[in-house]
Amino acid sequence: MTLEEGLELIENYKKGLQKFLETLPEQSVQLGSDMIKTLTMNSKNEIANLEAIEKALKRQPKYESGLSS
């Protein structure tokens, strides 16, 4: 897998999580407010983790080029 493919997968996963967050309020009657809060917090944490991975992957080529010099 290339870096670009990996970043695209991460972006698609983030979009899926964001869409999930958008639809959570519609599920509040079935799930209850505590479950909505938990799912929202978990999804936001997941997005933050994905963004950290993206940043690390985007920085990686700079380190590789520095090490090979």
Contacts in CASP RR format, 6 or more apart in sequence:
PFRMAT RR
TARGET T0000
AUTHOR 0000-0000-0000
METHOD contacts of the structure
MODEL  1
MTLEEGLELIENYKKGLQKFLETLPEQSVQLGSDMIKTLTMNSKNEIANL
EAIEKALKRQPKYESGLSS
3 57 0 8 1.000
3 60 0 8 1.000
3 61 0 8 1.000
6 57 0 8 1.000
7 54 0 8 1.000
7 57 0 8 1.000
7 58 0 8 1.000
10 50 0 8 1.000
10 53 0 8 1.000
10 54 0 8 1.000
10 57 0 8 1.000
11 54 0 8 1.000
13 50 0 8 1.000
14 47 0 8 1.000
14 50 0 8 1.000
14 51 0 8 1.000
17 43 0 8 1.000
17 46 0 8 1.000
17 47 0 8 1.000
17 50 0 8 1.000
18 47 0 8 1.000
20 39 0 8 1.000
20 43 0 8 1.000
21 40 0 8 1.000
21 43 0 8 1.000
21 44 0 8 1.000
24 31 0 8 1.000
24 36 0 8 1.000
24 39 0 8 1.000
24 40 0 8 1.000
24 43 0 8 1.000
25 36 0 8 1.000
27 36 0 8 1.000
28 36 0 8 1.000
31 39 0 8 1.000
END
